């Protein structure tokens, strides 16, 4: 029989404290791994803009050749895609796929396999083509058994010009391994600049189901484009049409973009990002590329986002269909400078000089924007430079990743679970020490701590489970309680899509154990915090209570014990309880990939007290009317 621990609290509803900052419920949207590709982006084609080096047959990576003996393939520098500027950075190459046939009766082309298509869904395709002489290009989509799903012939007649061609189709059967092929027959050649395939129900190129889940988890602040990817990003490229935006090369392929061989096809630009933020109700939080962008370039970004239509960039935004300013308030001056994995000013002195120059130029455009600085948060050498940046910044970035579980059997597994579940307490203790050091080095101004990256390490390379869910619940609980005293002003989970919160499959997306936590904990956003006082015995329960503007008592409880059930009694003073409802997230075990079951929670009300039981490794939400 499992043991039962007991926890008792005293809760006075007549003395609510300050409001819980809604911006503690932020997230990151970074173009890493499968966050965008096979995540938020609805795009179905790999390497649709022909980045990287060719295979040995001259065909772009992720495509195969449909070859004849008299055909020629190459990645040509006669490209359709381009960068908005000509500034040489790491890789400035852009390509098209050239296909040439030199004999009558021969056929050649390229194809891509492994495309998932759903029966009855409408799909929208595009191909951008160039030909030095008129030629017909055949586009066909086939199922794995060879059955045709779509077949059309496109006459490319505008000689010497890039042309965009659109096609649509609706497959009658679901296919997990469809193929798309573009071919030419007879003597001639064609250049393919970009190819696209999207389900018709997309949201500005993004998957509508993933967007809906970003709204469901309660994202209030969205940090973009990174993180590490901020050092690869060219914001001006996002003003080009989506098919024309050149792929962005990664500084560290294996760190940021291993699933796409070190390139991002730039499906999301600033306009798409802002419309996403508005759709899910999140404040945008933009990170500048402090390594490559000049102060003038980042000032132009501020003007594009926030300038009136009378400014140069504001007028350009309006001409693109967005007359109202975006009013982006939060800006990060780079990401993790000094750690050695980012390009740019990696000494305190160099960073402060560049960050101050950028901040000065940006505030001249909009004096109301708010900055977060980067740097090595644990280094006194960096912290002592804060006084030089203090006139510009309001927040100082801090990141924390909890080490993942590696053992899942026997006593070592219990120890590992307790470590992961208990790590949020150590994070808070670490930020308390950081708070005192930041204050000592920037005594003339109180700077907020921006915990703008937190997660369990390597959540992006495995299926998240119950241990991560317990960790996330405890972290959010403790941020709700402790952020005010610590001066934590912003917080962002890193990152929700395919890295712990939202898992994306070809035809659906869902919330695994780690993701189910966020819709429960978001009930605290903007509420007035209540002080829960532990009385007597206290099991391994982490609890937070708040009062919303409708007088509803919200309590979230986390049982961090992997072995013991918890009996929880909460005695109320200052008000009584009326209606009570509860939700329980529980699981039989915490093996890899285990998800919570969502169950009703039985809560009894007697003698001005709430009583409930929490199974081992579970999370509960209690909503209680008061009078």
N, C-alpha and C positions, 0 to 999 in steps of 0.2 A: 504493500500500500504506500502511495506517495505521501511524503511529509507535507504538512501545512504550516506555513509561517504566518504570523499575524502582524499587521501594521495598523496603527491608529493615528488619526489626524484630528486636529481641531481647526475649524474654518470659520472665521468671522466675516460674514457677508456685508457688514455695515462699514467696513473700512477698505474699499478698493484702492489699489495703488495706481501708479501711472499706466498709461496705455501700452500695450504690447505693440511694438513697431511692426507694421505690416511688411516692411522691407527686409525683415529677417527671413522671409519665405521666398527668396529669390532663387534663380537657377542660372546656369551657364548654357549658352548655345554656341558651341565651338565646332568648327569644321574639322573634327578629328575622327579618325577611325570610321565607325558607321553611325555617327550622330546625324550627318546630313545624307551621305550616300547610303542607301538602304535603310535610312532612318526617316528624318523629316522630309527630305526631298521625295517627290513622287516620280522622279525620273527612273526609267527602267533600263537604260542602256549604260553599260560600262564605257568609259573612255570615248564618249560621244564626240569629243573635239580633238581626238588624235594627239594626245600628249605623249611625252617620253620618246624613247628610241624605238625604232621599228624592230620587228622580229627578223630573222635571217632571210625571210622571203620578201621583205620590204613592206609587210603589212603591220599596222599599228597593233600594239598590245591589246589583248582581249577580243580581237577580231581574227577570223580565219580567212584564208584565200580560197576563192573559187577560181582555180587557175587552169590555163591552157598553156601548151608549150610556147606559144607566141604572145604571151602576156607579160606585162611589166608592171611592177608595183614599187612605189616609193612614198615616203613621207616627205611631201614637198614643202618648201618654204613659201610657195605661193599660197598663203593662208587666208582664210576668211576671218578667223578670230584675230583679235588684236588687244593690246594694252592701251589704256587711255593716254599714256605718256610714253616717251621713248627712253626714259631713264633706265640705264643698264643696272640690273640688280644681279641676283644669282643666275637665274636662267630666264632668258627673254625670248626663247625660241617658240614660234607658233607654226603649226603644220596644217596641211590638208592631206587627205589620202588620195594619191594619184593612181589611176588605173588606166593602162593603155593596152590596146590589142592591135597586133601588126599583121594579122592574116585573116582573109575572108573566111567566114564560117566558124571562127573561134568565138568563145565566150569567156568572160572573166569578171570577177567582182569580189566583194568582201561580204562576210556574214558574221553574225553573232548568235550564239546559242545560250540556252539557260534562262530564257525570258519567261517569267510567270504571267500567264494571262487567265482571267476569270471569265467563265461563261456568262454571257449577257451584259458584261460591262463594255461600255464604248471606249475606244482608245483613239487618241489623237497623235498622229505622227507628223514629223517635219523632216525635210532634207534640204540642205543648202548646197547647190551644185554649180559648177563652172565648167564650160566646155569651149575649147578653141574653135570647134566646128560643130554644127548641129548634130545631136546624137540622142538616141532614146535610152533612158535608164529604167530598168525594170526593178520594182520594189515588191518583194513578196514576203509574206509571213506564213510559216508552216508549223504545224504541230509536230511532235516528236515522231509520230507515225507517218509523216509525210503529207497528211491532209492539208490542203490549202485553207488558210484563214483569211488571207487577203492577197490580192495580186493586181498590180496596176503598172502601166507603162507611162513614163513621164517624158514628154518631148522637151529636151533642153534646146531651145531655139535662140535665146538671146546670147549670141556669140560674144565672148569676152567680158561677160558680166556675171557676177554672182546672182543666182536666183533662188528664192525659197519656194519650196513646194510642200503642200499640206495633203495629208490623206487621213481617212478615218476608217475604222472597221469595228465590228462587234462579233467576237468569236462565239460560236454556238456551244463549244465545249471548253471546260477548264483544262489548261495545259501548263505544266510546271517547267517545261523545257522547250518552249517555242523557239523558232529561229527567224531572224530577220536578215534578208539578203538584198544587196543592191548589185545589179549586174549590167554589163553592156555586151552587145553582140556585134561582131563585124569590126572592120578597121575603124579605129577612133580612140578617143581618150576622154576621161572625165576627172574632175577634181571634186572630192566630197569635203566640204568645209565643216559641216556639223550635221549630226543626225539626232533626232529626239523622239521619244515615245513615252507618252503620259496617259494615265487613266483620265477620262473626261471630267471626273468629279473632283479634280485637284483644286487646292486653294492657293492661287498665285504660284503654282509650281510645287506646292507642298501638299503632303498627304492630309486630307481633311480629318481622318480619324486620329492622327497624331496631334494635330492642332487642338482637337476637342479634348484630348487627354492632358495637354499642357494647361488648358483652361480648368479641367477637373482637379488637377493637383494643386491649384491655387497659386500659381506662379505670379508674384507681385513685382518682380524685378528680373530683367533678362539681360545678362551680360554677354556681349557679342562684339567682335568675332572671336575673341579669345581673352585669356589663355594664350598658350604657346602660338596658336595659329594667328594671333594678332600681328606677330612679327613677319608673317608671310603675306598678309592681306594688303591689297591695293584698293582703297575705298572708291577711287575714281573709276576703276574698271566696272564697278557696279552700275554706273550710269549708262553703260552701253546696253543694247538689247541682249537678252540672256544668251542667245545663241552666239553672239559675237564676242562675248567676254572670253578672253584668253584664259586657259587653265593657269592656276596659281601653283608655283613650285614650292615645296616644303623645304625648310632649312634642314630639318631632321625627319627624313621619311619614316623611319621606324617609330619615332616618338609620336608624330602627329597624324600621318596619313598612310599607315602601312597597308590598309585595305584597298587603296587606290594607287599604290606604287609611288607615293610621294607627290601626287597632284590633286588639286581640287578643281572641279569644273565650274565653280562660281555660279551655282544655281540661285544663291540668295545674296542680293545686294541690299543697299541701305533702304530702298523703297519697300522691298519685300519684307525686310526685317521690321520696319515700322508698322506696316499693315498687320503683321503677325502680333506685335506687341499690343496693338489696339484690339485685335480680335480676342486675345486671351486676358486682357486687362492688366498688362504688365508695364512698368516703367522701363524704358530702354536705358541700358548702361553700356556705353561704347568705350572700347579700348583702342587707343591710337597705336599706330606702328611707329614707335619712337626711334626704331633703328633706321628706318629708311625715309620716313616722311619729314619734310622740312616744317618749321613753324608756319610758313605760309600755307602749306598743303593742309595741315590740320586745322588751321584757322578757316580755310575754305570749306572744310567739312562741317565745322560749326555753322558757318553762314548758310550752307546748303540745308542743314537741318533746322536752323532756328531763325534765319534771316527773313525779313519781310520781302514782299515781291518787288520792292524798289531796289534791293541789292542784286548784285550780279548773280550770285549762286541761288538766292531765293527766287529770282525770276526764272532761273533754269529749272528749279524744282516745280514751280507753278506751271511752266510749259510742259512738264512731264505729267501733269494732271494732279498736282498736290499743292494747291494755292495756300492752304493753311500751314503755318510753320509746324514742325514736328515737336518743338519745345523739348528737346533732349536736355535733361538737367544733369545727369550723372555721366562723368567721363573719367576713364582711368588712364593715367600717364604711363602706358606700357604695362608689361607683365613680367614678373619674376626676373627682372634685371639683376645681374650680379651672381646668379647661380651657375653661370657657365654654359647653359643650354640655349640661351637666347642671343641672337645677334644684337649689336648695338652698344650703348654706353654701359659697360659692365663694371666700372669703378664708381664709388660713391660720388666723387667729384665730377666725373664726366656725366653721370646720370643727372645729378642736380642741375648742372649747367644746361643740358638739353631739355630736361623737364621744365625748368623755369622759363626757358625761351619759348617752348611750345605753349605753356600755360599763359604767358603774357600775351602772345599773339591771339590765342583763343578767347581770352577774356576781353580783349579789345573789341572782338566781334559781339560777344554776349557776356556782360559782366555778371550775369546771374547763374552761370553754369557752376557746377560743383565738381572738384577734382579728388581723385584717389591716387595716391602715389604707390610706386612699386618698390622693389628692393629686397634685401635679405633681412627679414624681420627679426632674426635672432642675432644680428651682428651689431655690436656697438659702433663699429666703424661706419655702418650705414645709418644707424639711429642718430648719431651725433650730427649728421648732416641735415636732420629734419628741420632745424631752426632756419636753415636757408630756404627750405621749401614751404615752411609754415605759412607765410603770407598768401600762398596760392591754394594749398590743399586743405580739405576738411576731413579726409579719411586716409588711413594708412593701411595698406593691404597686408593680410595675414592668411596663409593657406595651411590646411592640415589634412593629412590623409592617414586614416587608421590602418594598421597592418592587417591584411586579410587573414582569415582562418586557413590553416593548412592541414589540420588534423580533424577527423570527423568520427573517430572511434575511441571508446574507452575513456579513461580519466584524462588523457591529453586533450580530447575533444571538449570536455567540460571546462577545462582550464582555458582553452582557446576561446570558447564561447564567452566565458565570463570576462576575459580580457577585451574582446571586441565590444560586448555590451556595456562594459564599464569605462571604455575609453573616453566617451564624452565628458565624464567628470574630470579626467586629466586634461582634456582640451580646455575646459573652463579654468582650471587651476593654472595652466600655462598662459592663458590670456590675461589672467590676473597679474601674473608676474610681468608679462609684456606691457600691460597697462602702466605699471609703475615705471618701467624703463622708458617708454615713450614719453610719459609726462616729464621725466627727468631731463630728457634731451630736447623737448620742445615746450619748455616751461611757460613760454609767453602765450601759448594757445593750446586749448584742449582739442586733440585730434581724435576723431572716431576711428575705431578699428573696423575695417571691412574684411570680414571673414568670407571673402568672395570665391573661395574654393574649399569645399570639404566633401569627403566621401570615404568609403573604404577602398584601399588601394587595389588597383587592378580589377575593379568592378567591370571594366570594359573588356576583360578577357575571360569572363565566365558568366554563368547564369546566376543572378543574385538569389539569395535565399533568406530564410527566417533570421539568421544571425545579423545580416545587413539591415533587415527591417527593424529589429530591436535597437540596433545602433542608431538608425536614423530617427526613430521615435524618441529615444533618450536625448539625442543631440538637439532636436527641435524643442523638446520640453525644457531643457536646460537653457537654451537660448532665450526662450520666452521669459524664464525666471531671472536670468542673470545678465542679460544684455544691457539693461539700464545701468547697473552698478559697474559693469566693465567698460562701458562706453562703446559697445559694439553697435554700430549704426547701420551696417549693411551686412547681409549674409546671402551667399549663393551656393547651392548644391552643385557639385561638378560630377557629371552633368546628367540630366534626366534621360536623354534618348539613347537607348541601347547601352547605357552605362549605369544601370541600377534602378531606374524608376519606371521608364516606359520601354517595353520590349516590342520591336516591330518585326512582324512576319510579312510574307508577300501579300497576303490578303486581309490581314487584321493586325491591330496593335492592342496591347493590354498592359495592365499594371501588375507586375509580379509582387512578391512579398514587400520589397523595399518601396515600391510605388504605392501600395495600398495604404501606407502610413500617412502620406501627405494630405489626402482628402479629409482624414480625421483631424490631424493637427492644425489644419488651416482654420478650424473653427475658432482658434484663439486670436486670429488677426484683428488688430485694432481694439481688442477688448481691454478692460481694466483688470490688471493682474491682482489676484487675491493671494494672501499669504497662508499657505498650508503649514501648520505647525505639527511636527511629529510628536506624539505622546507615547511614552513608555517604549514597549517593544517596537522594533521596526525591521521588517523584512526587506528584501532587495527590490523595493518598489520605487520607481521614479514617477512623481506626480506633479501636475501643474493645474492650477485652477484660475479661472477668469470669469468676469461678468460682462456680458455683452450689453449693448444699448437697449435691448428689449427686456432687460432684467433676467435673462436666462443664464444660469450657472453652467459653465463648461468645465469639465474635468477630464483630463487625459492621464492615463496610468499605464506604466510599462512594468511588467514583471521581467526583470533581468535574470532571474534565477532559472537555470536550465533543468533543475530537478524538483523544485518545490512549488506547490500551489500557494497562493497568497490570499489570506482573508483580510479584507480591507474594510475598516470602519471609519467613517468621517462624521464627526459631530459638528452640527451647524449652530452658530449663534448669529444674532443680528437679523435673522430672517428665517422663515420656514420654507420647507420644500412642498411643492404642489405636484405637478406631473413630472414623471421621470421616465426617460428612455435611455437605452444603452446599446452600444455596438461593441462586439468583441471580435478581434482578429486573433485566431488561435491556430496552432499546428501541433500535430502529434510529435514531430521531431524537428531537428534543425539540419538535416542532411542537405547536401548541395541541391539547389533547385527546388526545395520544398516551398510551397506557397501557403499563405494564411487562408483559412476558411473564415468567411464573414458570417458571424452568428449573432443572434440577439443576446444581450447581456441582461441577466436577472439582477435587478437592484431593488432592495427592500428599503422602505422608509418607515422608521419607528422611533418615537421619542426624540425627534429632531436629529436623527442620524441616518446616514446612508450606509448600507452594508452590501458588499458584493464579494465575489470570489474571482480571482484571476488564475487561470491555469498557468503552468510553467511556460516560459517564453511566449508571452501574449501581450497584446496592447488593447486598451479599452478606451472608449469615449462615452462619457456620461453627460447628458443634457437634462438639466433640471429646472423647472419653473420655480420661481420664488415669490414669496408674499411677505 
